[in-house]
Amino acid sequence: MNMKVNLFSCFSLFACALLANGQAVTFFAERDTVSLASGQAIGRDAGPGDTDNRSLLSVYATYIDASATPNFVASLNAASTPSEFDTILGGLTWQAVPIAGGLVAGTRDWNAVGPLGVQGQQPLFLFATSEIGSFSTSTELGIVTSAYRLATFGTEAISFNTVNRWDEALWGNLGSLQLAPIPEPRVYAALFGVLALGFVAWRRRRQG
Protein backbone atom coordinates (compact mmCIF):
# COMPACT_ATOMS: atom_id res chain seq x y z
CA MET A 1 0.00 0.00 0.00
CA ASN A 2 2.82 2.38 0.90
CA MET A 3 4.53 1.60 -2.41
CA LYS A 4 1.39 2.54 -4.35
CA VAL A 5 0.99 5.79 -2.45
CA ASN A 6 4.61 6.73 -3.03
CA LEU A 7 4.40 5.94 -6.73
CA PHE A 8 1.19 7.98 -7.04
CA SER A 9 2.77 10.89 -5.20
CA CYS A 10 5.80 10.82 -7.52
CA PHE A 11 3.53 10.74 -10.56
CA SER A 12 1.49 13.69 -9.22
CA LEU A 13 4.64 15.74 -8.68
CA PHE A 14 5.84 14.88 -12.20
CA ALA A 15 2.48 15.91 -13.70
CA CYS A 16 2.56 19.20 -11.79
CA ALA A 17 6.08 19.85 -13.04
CA LEU A 18 4.94 19.32 -16.64
CA LEU A 19 2.02 21.68 -16.18
CA ALA A 20 4.30 24.30 -14.68
CA ASN A 21 6.77 24.20 -17.56
CA GLY A 22 4.77 23.39 -20.68
CA GLN A 23 1.79 25.62 -21.32
CA ALA A 24 -0.78 25.06 -24.05
CA VAL A 25 -1.85 28.29 -25.68
CA THR A 26 -4.51 28.97 -28.27
CA PHE A 27 -3.32 31.35 -31.00
CA PHE A 28 -5.95 32.95 -33.17
CA ALA A 29 -6.52 35.98 -35.38
CA GLU A 30 -9.86 37.68 -35.79
CA ARG A 31 -11.30 38.37 -39.24
CA ASP A 32 -10.36 41.51 -41.17
CA THR A 33 -7.23 42.18 -39.13
CA VAL A 34 -4.58 41.35 -41.72
CA SER A 35 -3.79 43.17 -44.95
CA LEU A 36 -1.00 43.26 -47.51
CA ALA A 37 1.26 46.29 -47.95
CA SER A 38 -0.99 47.31 -50.85
CA GLY A 39 -3.93 47.52 -48.44
CA GLN A 40 -5.62 44.37 -49.75
CA ALA A 41 -7.49 42.71 -46.88
CA ILE A 42 -7.02 39.01 -46.15
CA GLY A 43 -9.88 37.06 -44.62
CA ARG A 44 -12.85 34.80 -45.13
CA ASP A 45 -14.83 37.42 -47.04
CA ALA A 46 -12.03 39.72 -48.14
CA GLY A 47 -11.47 38.56 -51.71
CA PRO A 48 -13.27 39.76 -54.85
CA GLY A 49 -16.95 39.11 -54.41
CA ASP A 50 -16.41 38.38 -50.69
CA THR A 51 -14.46 35.22 -51.44
CA ASP A 52 -12.06 33.55 -49.03
CA ASN A 53 -8.44 34.52 -49.82
CA ARG A 54 -6.75 33.33 -46.62
CA SER A 55 -4.68 30.82 -48.59
CA LEU A 56 -2.52 33.77 -49.72
CA LEU A 57 -0.86 33.71 -46.32
CA SER A 58 1.21 31.25 -44.31
CA VAL A 59 0.64 31.74 -40.59
CA TYR A 60 2.86 30.48 -37.75
CA ALA A 61 3.05 30.66 -33.96
CA THR A 62 5.93 30.18 -31.52
CA TYR A 63 7.45 31.44 -28.27
CA ILE A 64 10.59 33.33 -27.40
CA ASP A 65 12.33 34.08 -24.11
CA ALA A 66 11.50 37.65 -23.15
CA SER A 67 15.19 38.40 -22.60
CA ALA A 68 15.94 37.37 -26.20
CA THR A 69 13.30 39.62 -27.78
CA PRO A 70 15.50 42.76 -28.11
CA ASN A 71 18.19 40.81 -30.01
CA PHE A 72 15.53 39.17 -32.17
CA VAL A 73 14.10 42.58 -33.10
CA ALA A 74 17.58 44.00 -33.74
CA SER A 75 18.32 41.08 -36.07
CA LEU A 76 15.08 41.67 -37.98
CA ASN A 77 15.87 45.36 -38.40
CA ALA A 78 19.40 44.58 -39.59
CA ALA A 79 18.30 41.94 -42.10
CA SER A 80 18.28 43.07 -45.71
CA THR A 81 17.95 39.91 -47.81
CA PRO A 82 15.38 37.10 -47.96
CA SER A 83 17.98 34.54 -46.86
CA GLU A 84 18.77 36.60 -43.76
CA PHE A 85 15.10 36.69 -42.81
CA ASP A 86 14.87 32.93 -43.40
CA THR A 87 17.88 32.36 -41.14
CA ILE A 88 16.57 34.57 -38.33
CA LEU A 89 13.07 33.12 -38.34
CA GLY A 90 14.39 29.60 -38.91
CA GLY A 91 16.21 29.86 -35.58
CA LEU A 92 12.85 29.47 -33.82
CA THR A 93 10.53 26.47 -33.82
CA TRP A 94 7.35 27.63 -35.53
CA GLN A 95 4.06 25.76 -35.59
CA ALA A 96 1.87 26.24 -38.65
CA VAL A 97 -1.46 27.82 -37.75
CA PRO A 98 -4.23 26.35 -39.90
CA ILE A 99 -7.10 28.26 -41.45
CA ALA A 100 -10.14 28.05 -39.18
CA GLY A 101 -13.30 26.54 -40.59
CA GLY A 102 -16.97 26.70 -39.74
CA LEU A 103 -19.79 29.15 -40.27
CA VAL A 104 -20.52 29.95 -36.62
CA ALA A 105 -20.23 33.64 -35.71
CA GLY A 106 -16.96 34.35 -33.95
CA THR A 107 -15.00 31.64 -35.73
CA ARG A 108 -11.41 32.83 -36.07
CA ASP A 109 -9.65 33.32 -39.36
CA TRP A 110 -6.67 31.23 -38.18
CA ASN A 111 -6.62 29.00 -35.14
CA ALA A 112 -3.93 26.82 -33.53
CA VAL A 113 -4.57 25.02 -30.26
CA GLY A 114 -1.93 23.36 -28.15
CA PRO A 115 1.56 24.71 -28.91
CA LEU A 116 3.67 24.46 -25.77
CA GLY A 117 5.79 27.19 -24.26
CA VAL A 118 7.68 27.63 -21.01
CA GLN A 119 6.55 29.76 -18.12
CA GLY A 120 7.64 33.39 -18.65
CA GLN A 121 8.04 33.09 -22.41
CA GLN A 122 6.53 35.53 -24.89
CA PRO A 123 4.28 34.41 -27.80
CA LEU A 124 4.99 35.35 -31.41
CA PHE A 125 2.59 35.29 -34.34
CA LEU A 126 3.92 35.40 -37.92
CA PHE A 127 1.99 36.14 -41.12
CA ALA A 128 3.84 35.76 -44.43
CA THR A 129 3.06 35.58 -48.12
CA SER A 130 5.66 32.77 -48.46
CA GLU A 131 6.54 29.79 -46.32
CA ILE A 132 9.54 30.03 -44.00
CA GLY A 133 12.55 28.86 -45.97
CA SER A 134 11.30 30.20 -49.28
CA PHE A 135 11.28 33.97 -48.80
CA SER A 136 12.02 36.26 -51.72
CA THR A 137 12.11 40.02 -52.26
CA SER A 138 8.39 39.85 -53.09
CA THR A 139 7.57 38.27 -49.70
CA GLU A 140 5.65 40.35 -47.19
CA LEU A 141 5.81 39.70 -43.44
CA GLY A 142 3.97 40.66 -40.32
CA ILE A 143 5.26 39.63 -36.88
CA VAL A 144 3.45 40.55 -33.68
CA THR A 145 4.10 39.78 -30.03
CA SER A 146 2.54 40.54 -26.69
CA ALA A 147 3.65 41.91 -23.35
CA TYR A 148 1.77 38.92 -21.93
CA ARG A 149 3.93 36.13 -20.50
CA LEU A 150 2.92 32.51 -20.01
CA ALA A 151 1.60 31.90 -16.53
CA THR A 152 2.28 28.87 -14.35
CA PHE A 153 -0.90 26.88 -14.93
CA GLY A 154 -3.78 26.67 -17.33
CA THR A 155 -4.50 27.01 -21.02
CA GLU A 156 -4.41 30.60 -22.21
CA ALA A 157 -6.03 32.16 -25.26
CA ILE A 158 -3.97 34.75 -27.15
CA SER A 159 -6.11 36.89 -29.42
CA PHE A 160 -4.87 39.21 -32.16
CA ASN A 161 -7.91 41.41 -31.87
CA THR A 162 -10.64 40.92 -29.27
CA VAL A 163 -8.55 40.46 -26.12
CA ASN A 164 -5.87 42.90 -27.34
CA ARG A 165 -3.07 40.63 -26.21
CA TRP A 166 -1.14 41.29 -29.42
CA ASP A 167 0.08 44.73 -28.45
CA GLU A 168 3.42 45.14 -30.22
CA ALA A 169 4.50 44.86 -33.84
CA LEU A 170 7.99 43.47 -34.43
CA TRP A 171 7.60 43.78 -38.20
CA GLY A 172 4.84 45.50 -40.13
CA ASN A 173 2.20 47.73 -38.56
CA LEU A 174 -0.03 46.73 -35.68
CA GLY A 175 -3.71 47.52 -35.46
CA SER A 176 -5.25 46.09 -38.54
CA LEU A 177 -1.95 44.33 -39.14
CA GLN A 178 -0.40 45.44 -42.41
CA LEU A 179 2.37 43.24 -43.74
CA ALA A 180 5.66 44.84 -44.77
CA PRO A 181 7.78 43.80 -47.78
CA ILE A 182 11.25 42.38 -47.23
CA PRO A 183 13.72 45.18 -48.11
CA GLU A 184 15.44 45.17 -51.47
CA PRO A 185 18.91 46.59 -50.68
CA ARG A 186 20.08 46.44 -54.30
CA VAL A 187 17.30 48.83 -55.31
CA TYR A 188 18.22 51.32 -52.61
CA ALA A 189 21.90 51.04 -53.50
CA ALA A 190 21.14 51.66 -57.17
CA LEU A 191 19.00 54.69 -56.36
CA PHE A 192 21.72 56.09 -54.11
CA GLY A 193 24.27 55.58 -56.88
CA VAL A 194 22.08 57.44 -59.41
CA LEU A 195 21.56 60.30 -56.99
CA ALA A 196 25.29 60.49 -56.27
CA LEU A 197 26.16 60.62 -59.98
CA GLY A 198 23.53 63.28 -60.52
CA PHE A 199 24.96 65.36 -57.70
CA VAL A 200 28.49 65.09 -59.13
CA ALA A 201 27.26 66.14 -62.61
CA TRP A 202 25.30 69.05 -61.16
CA ARG A 203 28.30 70.21 -59.13
CA ARG A 204 30.62 70.07 -62.17
CA ARG A 205 28.17 72.12 -64.23
CA ARG A 206 27.88 74.67 -61.47
CA GLN A 207 31.67 74.94 -61.12
CA GLY A 208 32.13 75.16 -64.90
Steps between C-alpha positions, in 0.01 A plus 500: 500500500782738590671422169186594306460825690862594442479421130179704469658791684803493268273492196296795634815705554620414148164603350508829691852565375386447140208736546728762650747490212300419188202723436243444227393823337234568241619738227237660283443803279166670459356569155594814307813567704765417241579682177779509244726803456275602210206521741331185369313334787547130573214305653203274449302762309780730390556384143320620186132435544554427872695184425740333741862597421669381820707249303716795387666494840707254701443549872722374784519518879788452744652626825814689587674575829417857596869575555575397140236725342720814467769305310234336284357841407848642436574208267176559309579869458853422381390236249498613139467184290243219485760244610579706810133509595477124441801443726369721781150355499632148443682526833164461676268200500182616329171313494281548194167658590223353285213691345196479727184349359133516585218745447427580865529869591827571676696229322859619466676549171798291618505277804769282661436320827764334711849635424711475814712773651689544825387713789609863447540470124349744252275388209571594139260494207633511142307574180685462169422482131760219466588202714800524732801383303375634169498877548574729208509876446128483417418342839308708751516435875316596812629397844319592820565423865344576834611637834312201642716221643399138549368439848568197718182301442212479260428534131509859381338656195706759311286714273624732226196720529227451760709454815768744378780273613693566179622844597834541323608472138849361441461531123224672307236723657277400788132579522346357192830324440655611173777280367829660397712396199847358555747780412672499164847642579617485138222739399592749770868472411424562133286803581772640725755449223281686247448786742873519572587513129237766446643708782853473357377605152304791645800616703732486196255705294471755776879527535546522122 
